[in-house]
Amino acid sequence: MKKFTTVNDIKNLQEIIKKALRIKENPLSESSKGKGKTIGLVFLNSSLRTRLSSQIAAQNLGLNVLTLNAAQEAWNLEFADGAVMNGDTVEHIKDAIEVLNQYCDIIAVRCFAGMKSKEEDVNESILSQFEQHAKVPVISLESATRHPLQSLADCITITENCHEERKPKVVLTWAPHIKPIAHAVGNSFAEWMQEMDVDFVITNPEGYDLDKNFTKDVKVIHNQDEALKDADFIYVKNWSSFDDYAAMPEVKENWMLTNEKLENTNQAKVMHCLPVRRNVELSDEVMDGENSIIYQQAKNRIFSAQAVFSEILDELNSK
């Protein structure tokens, strides 16, 4: 694997899921694979699970880990080409990446959608610069449109909890929120589920359909109760409007998942990427209930990252 920013960078999804599960059984099985190599974890946004899981995964492989909280600890970055930097930006992203090239064998970066310009977000204005200027493998720890390590962890979690021979029904359901939320998790989950052997459905209110470039021909149902019927897995996540970019059209129905709504399912396992606003997106009774596999999902972030880092190291060590 030469880079990791989308599901398309993986040759065989089922094989990397199996690899991640083997790693979970023995996390230190490749503890010297990264010896003498350095991974730079660059965070342009806040993080808990992504930061800690990536650090643990890298350390399990023997990598040296440099973590840069760029938004707080580095110079103010300029991202525009041709910018006259006579304002509050001090260092151009091209220069910062070139320095990272000197220090790191792998660069992993986390950035979010700005939620101001649809064009900039869809075109991955920040991640694309890392891909353009990096001379070492680039890993996306989240970007404006995708969250691939989260999605791989989601695939691992679903695989662990599939105990029936039939194809499971997986539902991605929109949830309420107090502010506009980016589309990366929803987009990414939709993209990866289409590579899994599942019956996948998306449910969201009118006005909240995700970008068709990610959902493609996936069935979208605007009635949550109908969509949840006989579900085996329910992935709860908020996102703002894509068509009316970053807007929050009014929703009169109650879309927060509750135990009452779970009664319509096949005792569905409930997932969420975290952080979650309790009793807004998801009720306490579901979060803390026996159907929740949210913390298992969070733990699997370690093994999704470690599987990807391991594959990248295989490529580097083969040179």
N, C-alpha and C positions, 0 to 999 in steps of 0.2 A: 504494500500500500504506500503510495507516494504522497498522498495528502488525505485529509478527511474533512469534508465540508458538507457532503450530502450522502444519501443512501447509495448513490451511483458510484461512490468511491470504493464500495465493498464488492468484491468479486462474488461472494456467496454468503447471503445473509444467514442462512441456517448454520453454516460452518462457523461463522464468527459468534453466533449465539452459543453454540456448543463449546467453543473455545472459552467464552466468558464464564460459562457454568463450570468448566474444568478449573479455571482460575479461582472461582469462588470456593471450590473444594480445597484448594491449596494455593493461597495468594502469593506465597513466596517461592513458588516452583521455578520462577525465572528471575531470581533475585540478583543475578549478575549480568543479565542481558543488557542493561543500560550502563554498565560500568564505564566510566570515562566520558560519558556523554551528558549533555545538559539540555533540559527543557525549560524554556521561558514561558511562564503563564502570565499573560497580559490581560488585566481586567480593566475595562473602560467603564464598568458598571458594578454595582453591588452584587455580592454573591455569598452564599453559604454552602449549599450542596456542591455546586460546580467547583468552587475553590478547594474545599476540603477533600472531595472525592478525587479530584485530579492530583492533588499533592500526595495522597495516600497511594494512588495507583502508580505514580511515578516513582515514589520511594520503594514500593514493593518490587519494582524492576531494577532498582539500583541506580536510577538516574539522579544526577544533581538537579535540584529544583530551584529556579529563580522565580519568585512571584512579585510582579509589579502591579500595584494598585495605581494604574496610570492616571486615573481621574483625580486622585488625592496626592500622590507622591511624586509625580513627574511634572515636567514643564507643561504649560498649556499647549496642547497640540493644535496644529493647523492642518486641515484635511484638503483644502481647495488647491487644485493645480494653478500655478501662476499667481498665487496670492501675494500681494504686497503686505508683508507682515509688520505693519506699523501700528498694530493694535495690541490686544492682550494675549495673543498667541506668540509663543517663544520658540517652539521647535516644530518643524514640519514633519509630518508622519513619514515621509520618504527617508528623512535623515534618521529618525528614530528606528525605523525598520532596518536600515542599513547597519546601525550599531548592533541591533539584536542579531543580525546575521553573523557578526563577529563574535558574539558571546555564546550563541545557542546553536545546538544541533537540530532542535525542533522548536517551532514557535506555535504556541496555542493561544488564541485570542478570544475574548468574550466582549461582544458589543451588542447593543440593543437597537431597535428601530427608533429613529428620532421622533416619529409620529407627527411630523410637520409637513414633510414633502413625500408624497406617495412615490414619485419617481426616484428619489434618492434611496428610499428604503427598498423598493422593489429591485433596484439595481445594485444593492449591497454596497453603498458608497464607501463604507469603512473596510469591511472584509475584503472587498475586491482589491483594495490598495495593498493589503498584506499579501494576497495571492500574487499581485503584480510585482512587488518589490522584494519579497522574501526569496532568498537563495537556498533556503532549507525547507523541509516539509512544514506545511501549515495545517493546524487542526482548529476547527471551529468549536469553541466552547459555548457558543450561541451567537447568532447574528440577527440581522434585521428581519429575516424571513424564515430561518430554520433554527432548530435546536437538536442537532443530530445525536449527540451523546445521550441526551435525555430520551430520545426516541429509541435508541438501541437498548437502553436500560428498560424501557417500556416493553420492548419485544422480548427481552430476557424474562421479565416478570410474568408476562402473559404465558410464555412457554412453560415456566415453572408451575403455573397454576392450571394448565390444561390437563385434565385427567380423564376426559372422555374422548372417544375415538372420532366423534362427529366434529365437524368444523364449528368452532365457537363463534357466537355473535358478539361483535365488539361495537359499542356505541360511543362515539365522541359527542358529548353534550355540552352545549353552551351553558354558562352559569352567570348570574348577575355579578356586578362589580360597581364600585363607587367612582371609578375613573376609567378613561380609555386605556385598554391593554393591547399590546402588540399581538401579532398573529403567528409568531414564530413557532410556538409549541403546537398550536392547532394545525398549522401548515405541515409541520414536520411529521406529526403523528399520522396525519392523513396520507402523506407520501410513503411512510414506512409500512403502514397497515396494508397498502396495496401490494406490498412485496411479501406479506405474510399470508398463510393459508387460513384466512378468516372471512367471515361474513361481516363486512364493515359498513356501518351506517353513520351518518352525521345528522345531528338534530340541533337546530338553532332557530330563534325567532326570525320572522321576516325582516329583511334589512341587514342581517348579520352573516350572510353567506361568505365563506372564505374564497380566496383567490382560486379560480378554476385551474390555474396552472399547477396547483397542488392537489386539488380534489378530483380533477378530471371527471370521470364518469361515476364517481361514488354517489350513491343515493343520498339525497338531503331531504329530511322530513321536518316540516315546521311545526309538527305536533309532537311534543316531548313524550307524552304518554304512549302514543302509537309507536314511536321509535324505540322506547325502552322495553316493549313487550318481548319477553323471552330472552332478554339480553344475558350474556354470560359475563361480560366485562363492561363496565361503564367508566369512561375517562371523562372527568369533570374539568372544564377549563373555560375561562372567560376570554373573549376577544372583542374588539370594537368592530365597527363596520369597515368593510374593505371598499365597497363601491363608493360610499360617502366617507372617504378615508378618515379614520380616527374619530368619527362621530359615534354618538350613543343614542340611536333611535329609541323612542319610548317602548317599553315592554310592559304590558298590563298583567300578563299571566305570571304566576309564581314558578320560576325555573330552578329554584334552589332544590337540590336533591335531598329527599327525606326518606325515612324508613317506609312511609306510606307508599311512595313512588317505587320503592324496591319490591314491593309485593307483586308488582306486575312483571317482574323479571324472573329469570331462572337462578334465583339466589345469587345475583350478579356480584362479582368482586368489583370493588370501587377503587379507582385510581385517581391521583392528582399529582402534578409535578412538584408542588410546594414552591414558594410559600402560599398559604391559603388564608383568606379572610373568613374565619369561622362564622357561621350563621349569617353569612352574606352569600358566598359562593356555595358553601357546603355546610350542612347542619352538624352540630356536635354529635348528634346521635348516630350519624353515618360515619363521620370521621373516627369516632372512638368505638364503633361497632364491630361486630365479628366479620362483616363483609369487607372491611377496609384492608387493603394491602398496600397502603400508601407508604408506610415506613419500609416495607420490603422493597418497594420500588425505589425509595431513596437510597437504601443500602446498595442496590444494584448499580447505582451510578458509579461506584468504585470499579466494578467489574466491566462495565461498558467502556470506561476510560482505559482500564488496564489492557483490555483486549485490543483496543485501537492503538495504544502506545506500543504494545508488543508487535503489532503488525508493521508499524512504522519503523521500529527498530530492526525488524527483519530486513527491511529494504535497505536501511543504512548500513547494517552489518554485512550485507552481501557485496558492498562496493569495495 
